[in-house]
């Protein structure tokens, strides 16, 4: 049977960064969201070591120890207003 992504709630498995200055968000269902850090200057200005100190809360909220910002998975998908709907 063919697997379907429709109606699946995305959950963050882990966060990484690549050499092209992108944040990579790995989801439990196998998808990877890749977004240029230029859209998130607060994260872009962190060192590699500072970026590595991250906590994932409730499978969709991302907290960086060296940042005052609270990020949600939807922020990285261009759906900033959607996180309030969940």
N, C-alpha and C positions, 0 to 999 in steps of 0.2 A: 504494500500500500504506500502511496506517495505521501511524504510528510508535508504538512502545510504550516506556514508561519502565521497565517491569519488567526487572529484572536489569541496569540501567545503573548504573554506579558514579558517584555524583555527584562533580563536581570544581568547586572554587571558581574562578571567573573573576576576580571583583573584589568589593570591600567598599565600602559607602557608608553614609551615615546620612541619615535624612529629618528634616523639621521637627517630626515628631510624637515625636521621641526614640526612634526605632527603628533597629536595625542592619539593613541590607539586604545579604544575601549572594546575589550573582548567580552562578548555576551555568552551566557551559558548555553544558548542554543546554537553556537558556532559562528554567529555573525561577528563582524569586526567593524566598528565605526571609526573612521579615520578623519580627523579634522585638523586643519592647519592652526597652529598656536597663535597666529596673527589675530585670530578672532578672540583670543583670551590673553590679553597682554599681561595680566597678573601672573598667569602660569608661564608665559614666555620669558618673563624676567626672573624666574626661579632658576637656580642652578640645577644640574642633573641630580645632585645629591638631595637637594631640597624637594625636587619633584618626586623622588622615590618614597618620600614619607607621606603616604596616602592611606586613607581609611574609606572603605565602602560601607555605607550604612543602609539598611533596609533594601539592599540589592539595586538601588537606583540613585542614591545620594552619595556624592563623592566629596570628601573633605581632604584638603591638603594641609598638613601640619603648619607649613610656612605661609599660608594664605588666609586672609580673613573672609574670603568668598566661600559661599556654599554653592556647590554645583549639583545639578540634577542631570540624569541621563538625557532628558529632553533638551537641556541647554545645548548639548553637543549635536543634537539632531535638528536644530532650528525650530524647536517646538517649545520655546521658553514658557509660554503661557499654559501649555498642556499639563505641566506637572501638578498644577493646583487641582486639576480635575480628577486625579487618581485617588 
